[in-house]
Amino acid sequence: MRAFGHCVLRPACLGAALAQGAGVGQPTVSKVENGRMVPSSDVLERLARALLLNEATSREVRDLSA
């Protein structure tokens, strides 16, 4: 992730940075984090890329969401 330097230990800031890095809205990240939304495969892929997950972990996440 790119914009984390000033966000250490500030969850709202981290969520906003994740949303920006994934190209999704912060409410989407919050809903996924809190189990109020099951992300589409596109959103899931965007979040995985923004989190810099390796391919094996990304695949595991996709498999769990299917």
BELPE-V137619 format. One record per residue. PSI is psi in radians with two decimals (NA if undefined). OMEGA is omega in whole degrees, 0 to 359 (none if undefined). Layout:
psi: (PSI:PSI)
omega: (OMEGA:OMEGA)
This chain:
psi: (2.64:-0.72:0.73:-0.24:-0.78:0.07:0.23:2.21:0.48:1.62:-0.74:-0.70:-0.70:-0.73:-0.70:-0.71:-0.70:-0.80:-0.79:-0.79:-0.54:-0.21:0.55:2.94:2.64:-0.65:-0.59:-0.80:-0.79:-0.78:-0.71:-0.80:-0.64:0.13:0.32:-0.04:2.39:2.07:2.59:2.91:-0.59:-0.83:-0.73:-0.75:-0.72:-0.76:-0.73:-0.74:-0.76:-0.56:-0.02:0.66:2.48:2.95:-0.72:-0.76:-0.71:-0.75:-0.74:-0.74:-0.78:-0.76:-0.68:-0.51:-0.20:NA)
omega: (188:192:186:187:183:188:186:177:175:187:181:179:179:178:179:178:177:179:180:181:181:182:177:179:177:176:177:179:180:180:178:180:185:176:180:180:172:184:173:179:178:180:179:179:179:179:179:178:180:178:180:178:177:185:181:180:177:179:179:179:178:181:180:183:183:none)
